[in-house]
Amino acid sequence: MTSTELNTQLNNAIGAHGAWKLRLRMAAQTPGGNDMSATAGDHRNCEFGRWLESLPADTKSMPEAQDTIALHAAFHQTAGRTAQLVHQGKKDAAITMLDTELADASNALKSAVSKWKFAANQ
């Protein structure tokens, strides 16, 4: 995989996870909103997760890849808990989680992706 291909995949991942956050926020703000509780918590359910799973072992073993894989799973774990709150009708708690824990998980994932992109371009 070239560094250009890697950068493209990693850039796409950041955009896709921003979309996850937006869908969760919209669901929290819409009575009877979209129930994402069955899918949001599964890090293999998104395109990026499937791509990460498909990486060759030598790529997966890179420290930057390992960090990204772990933080991607943590992002989805938090997204899943947020989606559960939305599903339970706990709008305020869900929005608080979106603004705190999920924002932190998202920022950590973005940072790991940036480090991976930097390492790949060295």
C-alpha positions in Angstrom: 0.0 0.0 0.0 1.4 3.4 -1.0 1.5 6.3 1.5 -1.0 8.1 -0.8 -3.5 5.2 -0.5 -3.0 5.0 3.2 -3.5 8.8 3.5 -6.7 8.6 1.5 -8.1 5.8 3.7 -7.2 7.6 6.9 -8.7 10.9 5.7 -11.9 9.0 4.7 -12.0 7.5 8.2 -11.9 10.8 9.9 -14.8 12.1 7.8 -16.8 9.0 8.3 -16.4 9.2 12.1 -17.5 12.8 12.0 -20.6 11.7 10.3 -21.2 9.1 13.0 -21.1 11.8 15.6 -23.5 14.0 13.6 -26.0 11.1 13.1 -25.9 10.4 16.9 -26.5 14.0 17.7 -29.4 14.2 15.2 -30.9 11.0 16.7 -30.6 12.5 20.2 -32.4 15.6 19.1 -35.2 13.9 17.2 -38.0 12.2 19.2 -38.1 8.6 18.2 -34.9 9.2 16.3 -32.9 6.6 14.5 -32.0 3.6 16.7 -28.3 3.1 16.2 -27.8 1.2 19.4 -27.2 -2.1 17.6 -24.6 -0.8 15.2 -22.7 2.2 16.7 -20.8 0.1 19.2 -19.3 -2.3 16.7 -16.0 -1.1 15.4 -16.1 -3.7 12.6 -19.5 -2.4 11.4 -18.0 0.7 9.6 -15.9 0.8 6.5 -12.8 1.9 8.3 -13.1 -0.9 10.8 -13.4 -3.4 7.9 -10.4 -1.8 6.2 -8.4 -2.0 9.4 -9.2 -5.7 9.8 -8.1 -6.3 6.2 -4.7 -4.8 6.6 -1.7 -7.1 6.2 -0.1 -8.2 9.4 3.1 -6.2 8.9 1.0 -3.0 8.5 -1.2 -3.9 11.5 1.9 -4.4 13.7 3.1 -0.8 13.2 2.8 1.1 16.5 0.8 3.8 14.8 -1.6 1.3 13.4 -1.9 -0.5 16.7 -2.8 2.9 18.4 -5.3 3.7 15.7 -7.0 0.3 15.9 -7.3 0.5 19.7 -8.6 4.1 19.6 -11.0 3.2 16.8 -12.5 0.4 18.9 -12.7 2.8 21.9 -14.5 5.4 19.7 -17.1 2.9 18.7 -17.5 1.6 22.3 -18.3 5.2 23.4 -20.5 5.7 20.4 -22.4 2.5 21.3 -23.0 3.8 24.9 -24.1 7.1 23.5 -26.5 5.4 21.1 -27.9 3.3 24.0 -28.7 6.6 25.8 -30.4 7.9 22.7 -32.4 4.7 22.4 -33.5 4.9 26.1 -34.7 8.5 25.5 -32.0 10.0 27.7 -31.4 13.0 25.4 -29.6 15.2 27.8 -27.2 12.4 28.9 -26.6 11.4 25.3 -25.8 15.0 24.3 -23.5 15.3 27.3 -21.7 12.2 26.3 -21.4 13.4 22.7 -19.8 16.7 24.0 -17.4 15.0 26.4 -16.5 11.3 26.1 -17.3 10.9 22.4 -15.5 14.2 21.6 -12.5 13.0 23.5 -12.5 9.6 21.8 -12.8 11.3 18.4 -10.0 13.7 19.1 -7.8 10.8 20.3 -8.6 8.8 17.1 -7.8 11.9 14.9 -4.5 12.3 16.7 -3.6 8.7 16.2 -4.5 8.9 12.5 -2.4 12.0 12.1 0.6 10.3 13.7 0.1 7.3 11.4 -0.1 9.5 8.4 3.1 11.3 9.5 5.0 8.1 10.0 3.9 6.7 6.7 5.2 9.8 4.9 8.7 9.6 6.5 
